[in-house]
Amino acid sequence: RGRRGGGGAGAGRVRGPAEALAARSGGTPHASEMEDPLPPQAKGADFRTLQAMIAKGIQDAEVGASSLEGDLAPLGGDDDELARHREAVRRRKEEDSAGKQREKEVAKEKRRKENEARVRRLQDEMEQEEQEVLRQREQQKSNEALCRRQMAAASRIQALVRGRRSRAGKSIASPVVAPKLHSEPWTAMGA
């Protein structure tokens, strides 16, 4: 049954605005009250006749609207006011478009500056990295040169010790040792 609990004939169905209005006023809607009346020529007419009637109705409506506009223009006498209003609307549109153009230009300039700052920052970072790499290479070269000097000094010291021991008759039974370059200096020279 319907939601309202009534068991009446129309209790469960949805009503349209015309039926609801009629129900409130206590009457029943008639088809003639709900729709525009059909012209008598439309009853039983073929498609071509109906199409011609519709076209004639559209033309009559356009003529009526243009004649109404023509009748209202001399009565109002507000051509100057209308022109001022149109001018104000045109000016406001131009100002809005100029404002939007300025905003676009400001945003474009801001993006350009941000891009330039980003590129400059990246270039600075790359330059710093290159300088760091060069500094590390120079440090590595100086460490390697120091290690070579230390190895040469150690080799000379070892040769002197071996020569003294050999002349003193204290020979060392050791295999042939080849010098091997170390990567980090033993101690800082002069420290």
Residue pairs with C-beta under 8 A, 6 or more apart in sequence:
1 7
1 11
1 12
2 8
2 11
2 12
2 13
3 12
4 11
15 23
18 29
18 33
18 34
19 29
21 29
22 28
22 29
39 53
41 49
41 53
42 50
42 53
45 53
73 79
76 82
143 183
143 184
143 185
144 181
144 183
146 185
146 189
147 181
147 182
147 183
147 184
147 185
148 181
149 189
150 182
150 185
150 186
150 189
151 179
151 180
151 181
151 182
154 179
155 179
162 172
165 171
165 172
